[in-house]
């Protein structure tokens, strides 16, 4: 499955409407973003069950601001609508593959329990 362009209009719907969503925040002028692009695209082909979305931080400045993007590229992973990973920097292919594997294996019942506990503190 090819990567999808995410915008302020479709971001929430895609994140909440799919089991796993990886998001690459990038910009055309960003060298590391451009070099990471093919790695992200290849991951989307290897994992058709995972939505791979890209947010152009230049055309989607409001979305980038809402996500607190301070450095690009930034990779975020959502599972069942919950942000479970966010890290600036391009990932090597092996690290991206490891991230996908870890997100797929997450026990979301346990994640939600931990989130509820941290909210009570």
N, C-alpha and C positions, 0 to 999 in steps of 0.2 A: 504494500500500500504506500502510495506516495505521501509526502508530507502535506499538511494542510496549512493554509494561511489563517492565522487567528487574528480577530479584530475585536474591538470593544463590543461589537454587535453579536458575535457568535462565541466568544470566549467561555462565558458561564455555561451556555447550553452544551458545548462540546465537553468541557471539564466534568460537568455533572451528568451528562448523558452517556458517558463511556466508562468502562471499568478502569482502564489505565490510560493516562494521557501524559506524554512527555512534551515539554514545551522548551523550545530554543528561542531565547530573546537575543536578537542579533541586529546588525545594521550593515548596509551595503559598504560603507567606508571602513569597516572593521576587518583588518587582516586576519586575526585569529578566527573571527566568525566565518569568513569565507573559506578558510582552510578546514574548519570543523563541519561545514555544510555537507560535503560528500559522505562523511562518517555518519552523520545524522540521517541522511537519505538512505544509506545502505542499511542502517538499523531498521528503518521503516519498512524496507523490503523483507528483511529477515524476520520481522515480528508484525505480521499483518493484524494480529489481535490487539496491538498497542497503537493508539492514535499518536502520531508524531506531528505536533503543531509548531509553527514558526510565527513569532511575533516580530515584525519589523519595528524596532523602537523609534525609528524616525517618523513613520506614518501613523504609529499607534502610541504616541507619547503619553496619552492619558492612561492607557493600559499599562505601559511600562512604569509610570509613576505609581499607579495603584498597587503594582507588584513590588514596589520598592527596589527597582533595578538600579544599581549604582555602578555596575561594571558589566560589560558584555564581552563575549557571550556569557549568558547565565542559563543554566539548565534547571528546570523544575520538573518534578514528577508528582502527579496526582493519582491516587487510587481511590475509587468510589467517591470522588469529589473532594477528598482530603489531601492537602499538600503534605507529602511525605518526604520530599527531598528538594533542596534548593542550594545551588552552588555556582558561584561565578567561575569562569574559565572553561576552555575547551577541554573535553575529555578525550583521551585516546580511545580507539575502537574497543579495546579490551575492557576499559573501565566503564564505557557506556553499556557494553554487553553485560557486565557484572551488575550495573545499576538496574537494568531491565529485569535480570534474574531475581535480584533482591526484592524489587517492587512486586513482582509476580508472586513471590513467596510470602509476602507480608500477611500476617493474621490481622485483618482489619478490626475484628472484635477486640483484640488486645490493644491495638493502636487507639481505638476510641475510648477504651477503659483508661489508658494512660493519659489521654487528652482530658478526660473528665476529671481525673485525679489532679492534674496540674492546674486545671481551672479553679479547683476548690482551694488552692493554696494562696 
